C-alpha cells in the first residue's frame, strides 16, 4: 500500500505529539526531583567527583550554616568556611574518590556566625550519564526529633521552607 502525503502528515504529527509528551514527562520529572532537593529537611551538597567543586546546595544547608548559595557553589569543600580543616577535608575527598562512600558521625561544621554544628556526613559517588557525581547528605545531629526518632514535619504535609528562606527564592 502506497503512503499518501496525508499519511505522511498524520505520521509526522503523531511523532511530534509523542516527542512533545516525552519532553513534557522529562520536564515534570526534573521539576519533581528539583522540588525534592529544594524542600528536603536534611542538607544536601552535590559535587563534581573529579574536581571536588560544589555544583549545588539545597536551602536547608544554607539555613543551617548561614552561608549563601554563592559561598558554596563552584568552591571545594575546604574553601567553604564550614569545612575549614583543609587537610582533613582533602583527605576525606581523596578517600571518597577511591572508595565511593564515606560516613562521619558527630562531625563539627562551623556556621557563619561561629557556632559549631554537629552533623552526620554521608557521601556517595554515583554516575549521572558518564559523569561521576558526589552527593553529600548532612544531617544535623542536634536537631530535635519526635518520639521514634522522626524529625517533626509540618502537620499539613505542605512544604514549608526553612526559616529565613522564602518560597520565591527556591528555583523550582
SVG drawing of the C-alpha trace seen along z (x, -y; Angstrom):
<svg xmlns="http://www.w3.org/2000/svg" viewBox="-4 -35 50 37">
<polyline fill="none" stroke="black" stroke-width="0.4" points="0.0,0.0 1.4,-3.3 1.6,-6.1 0.0,-9.4 1.0,-12.9 -1.9,-12.9 -0.5,-9.7 3.0,-11.3 1.5,-14.4 -0.5,-12.3 2.6,-10.3 4.7,-13.4 2.0,-14.9 1.8,-11.7 5.6,-11.6 5.7,-15.3 2.9,-14.7 4.8,-11.6 8.0,-13.7 6.2,-16.5 4.8,-14.1 8.2,-12.6 9.7,-16.1 6.8,-17.1 7.3,-14.0 11.1,-14.8 10.4,-18.3 7.9,-17.1 10.4,-14.6 13.1,-17.2 10.8,-19.5 9.8,-16.7 13.4,-15.9 14.4,-19.6 11.5,-20.1 12.7,-17.1 16.2,-18.6 15.0,-22.1 12.5,-21.0 14.5,-18.3 14.7,-18.9 18.2,-17.4 21.1,-19.2 22.4,-18.1 25.5,-19.1 26.2,-17.9 29.8,-17.9 31.7,-17.1 33.5,-13.8 36.6,-14.6 37.3,-18.2 35.5,-18.4 33.7,-21.6 30.3,-22.1 27.7,-22.1 24.6,-22.7 23.5,-23.1 20.0,-22.9 18.3,-25.7 18.3,-23.7 22.2,-23.7 22.2,-27.4 19.7,-27.9 21.6,-25.6 25.0,-27.2 24.2,-30.7 26.3,-30.8 24.8,-32.0 24.5,-29.7 27.2,-31.8 29.6,-30.9 29.2,-27.2 28.8,-26.9 31.9,-26.4 34.1,-26.0 35.7,-23.0 34.5,-21.9 37.7,-23.0 37.2,-26.5 33.9,-26.9 34.2,-28.3 32.2,-25.4 34.8,-22.9 37.9,-24.8 40.1,-21.8 41.7,-21.8 43.9,-18.7 41.1,-16.6 38.6,-17.7 41.1,-17.0 42.0,-13.6 38.2,-12.8 37.7,-13.8 40.5,-11.5 39.1,-8.6 35.7,-9.3 37.1,-9.3 38.8,-5.9 36.0,-4.2 33.0,-6.0 31.5,-6.2 32.3,-7.8 30.4,-8.5 31.3,-10.6 29.3,-10.9 29.5,-14.0 31.5,-16.0 31.6,-19.6 30.8,-22.2 31.4,-25.8 28.4,-28.1 29.0,-31.5 28.1,-33.0 30.8,-30.9 28.5,-28.2 29.7,-24.6 27.0,-22.3 27.5,-18.6 26.4,-16.6 26.4,-13.2 28.0,-13.4 27.3,-10.7 28.8,-10.9 28.2,-8.6 29.7,-8.7 27.3,-7.8 27.1,-8.1 24.9,-10.6 25.3,-9.6 29.0,-9.2 29.9,-11.8 30.7,-10.9 28.8,-13.0 29.1,-13.1 26.0,-13.5 26.7,-14.6 23.9,-14.2 24.4,-16.3 22.1,-15.6 22.1,-17.9 22.9,-15.6 21.3,-18.0 18.0,-18.6 15.2,-17.7 13.2,-14.7 9.7,-13.4 9.2,-10.1 10.6,-7.2 13.4,-9.4 11.4,-11.1 12.1,-14.8 8.9,-16.8 7.3,-18.0 4.5,-20.5 1.2,-18.7 -0.4,-19.9 2.1,-17.9 2.6,-21.1 6.2,-22.1 7.4,-24.8 10.8,-26.4 13.3,-26.5 13.2,-29.7 14.7,-32.6 14.1,-31.1 11.2,-32.4 9.3,-30.1 10.1,-32.6 13.8,-32.0 13.5,-28.4 14.4,-27.5 11.5,-25.2"/>
</svg>
